[in-house]
Amino acid sequence: MQLEAELDLSEVDRLLDGLESSLPQLQMKIGKQVRHATFAESQNRCPVKKGILKKSGYERVEGRNHIIGYTAPYASHVEFGTRPHIIVPKNKRFLHWTVSGKSFFAKKVNHPGTPPRNYLRGAWAAIRPRVPKIAKAVIEQHLRGVS
């Protein structure tokens, strides 16, 4: 003797309809959380001497794009490093700097370059593996609110 049961999946349909209509909102929520986490990580990794670079950090949204960045004029030099280069005075005859109270003068300096610090790219590399967990948590929270 055959046995059948008809399954009423209208509740699942309702949840999926609610999820589909909420996709843009969910994308923004996920993006916001990923952006905040990446920015916080970049702030933690940001090298600090005077704090100018760190204070120049920002977050913004353009359409569906979530953007973080740093406006300090030397931000990219810190992130990517510099090659060895010669420093010459721009407005004076000599360069002048002080170390531990002792003054130094030179007509030019052979700068050895600086290594990359990867505070921004490193932050994204650290957060990127967490994106699926962040997305799952946002979607689960949304579904709890829908049902």
Secondary structure, DSSP 8 states (H G I E B T S, - for coil): ---------HHHHHHHHHHHHTHHHHHHHHHHHHHHHHHHHHHHHS--SSSHHHHTEEEEEETTEEEEEE-STTHHHHHH-B--EEE--SSSSSEEEEETTEEEEES-EEE--B----HHHHHHHHHGGGHHHHHHHHHHHHHHHH-
